[in-house]
Amino acid sequence: MVTPRRTCVGCRQEAEQAELRRFVLRQGRVVADPDRSEPGRGAWLHPDPACLELARKRGGFARSFRGAANPDALEATGWPEGGAGR
């Protein structure tokens, strides 16, 4: 069986989907999609603050969502330690 793989928007390394957390864009803000069921484009990120920082510096979320994206709301949820993923 083939395991789905995705690319982290921070470090740009490919990993199994189960190792990454999915995020979606809602009203210009990046929000967690812990059930991986929200409609629309998703951005995948390792649950690592270093990857979040790289995504911010390199514009990973904006690139993934093909437009402006504000990841600041992630820290308000306590991500990655908080409930923003599996």
C-alpha positions as CSV (number, residue, x, y, z in Angstrom):
1,M,0.0,0.0,0.0
2,V,1.3,3.5,-0.9
3,T,1.4,6.0,2.0
4,P,0.5,9.6,0.9
5,R,3.4,12.0,1.1
6,R,3.3,15.8,1.3
7,T,5.9,18.6,1.4
8,C,6.4,20.7,4.5
9,V,5.8,24.4,3.7
10,G,8.6,25.3,6.1
11,C,11.6,23.0,5.5
12,R,10.4,21.9,2.1
13,Q,11.2,18.2,2.9
14,E,8.8,15.5,1.8
15,A,7.3,13.3,4.6
16,E,4.5,10.9,5.1
17,Q,1.2,12.7,5.5
18,A,0.8,11.2,9.0
19,E,4.0,13.1,10.1
20,L,2.7,16.5,9.1
21,R,-0.1,18.7,10.2
22,R,-2.6,20.2,7.7
23,F,-3.7,23.8,7.7
24,V,-6.3,25.7,5.7
25,L,-7.0,29.3,4.9
26,R,-10.1,30.9,6.5
27,Q,-10.7,34.6,6.0
28,G,-7.1,35.2,5.3
29,R,-5.9,33.4,8.5
30,V,-4.1,30.1,8.6
31,V,-6.0,27.7,10.9
32,A,-5.4,24.1,11.9
33,D,-7.3,21.3,10.3
34,P,-6.7,18.4,12.8
35,D,-9.3,16.1,11.1
36,R,-7.9,16.8,7.6
37,S,-11.4,17.3,6.3
38,E,-11.8,21.0,5.7
39,P,-12.5,22.0,2.1
40,G,-10.0,23.9,0.0
41,R,-6.3,23.9,-0.5
42,G,-4.2,22.6,2.4
43,A,-0.7,23.5,3.6
44,W,1.3,20.8,5.4
45,L,3.8,21.5,8.1
46,H,6.0,19.5,10.5
47,P,4.9,20.0,14.1
48,D,8.1,21.8,14.8
49,P,8.5,25.5,15.7
50,A,11.6,25.7,13.4
51,C,9.5,24.7,10.4
52,L,6.9,27.3,11.3
53,E,9.6,30.0,11.4
54,L,11.0,28.8,8.0
55,A,7.5,28.9,6.6
56,R,7.1,32.5,7.8
57,K,10.5,33.6,6.5
58,R,10.2,31.9,3.1
59,G,6.5,32.7,2.5
60,G,5.5,29.0,2.6
61,F,1.9,29.5,3.5
62,A,1.4,32.3,0.9
63,R,3.0,30.1,-1.7
64,S,0.8,27.1,-0.8
65,F,-2.4,29.1,-0.7
66,R,-1.4,31.1,-3.7
67,G,-2.0,34.4,-2.0
68,A,-1.7,36.3,1.3
69,A,-1.9,34.2,4.4
70,N,-1.5,35.2,8.1
71,P,0.0,32.3,10.2
72,D,0.0,34.5,13.4
73,A,-3.2,32.8,14.7
74,L,-1.3,29.5,15.1
75,E,0.6,30.8,18.1
76,A,-2.6,31.9,19.8
77,T,-3.7,28.3,19.8
78,G,-0.4,27.1,21.3
79,W,0.7,25.4,18.2
80,P,2.5,23.0,17.9
81,E,1.9,21.9,21.5
82,G,-1.7,22.8,21.5
83,G,-4.6,21.1,19.8
84,A,-3.7,22.0,16.2
85,G,-3.1,18.5,14.9
86,R,-2.9,14.9,15.6
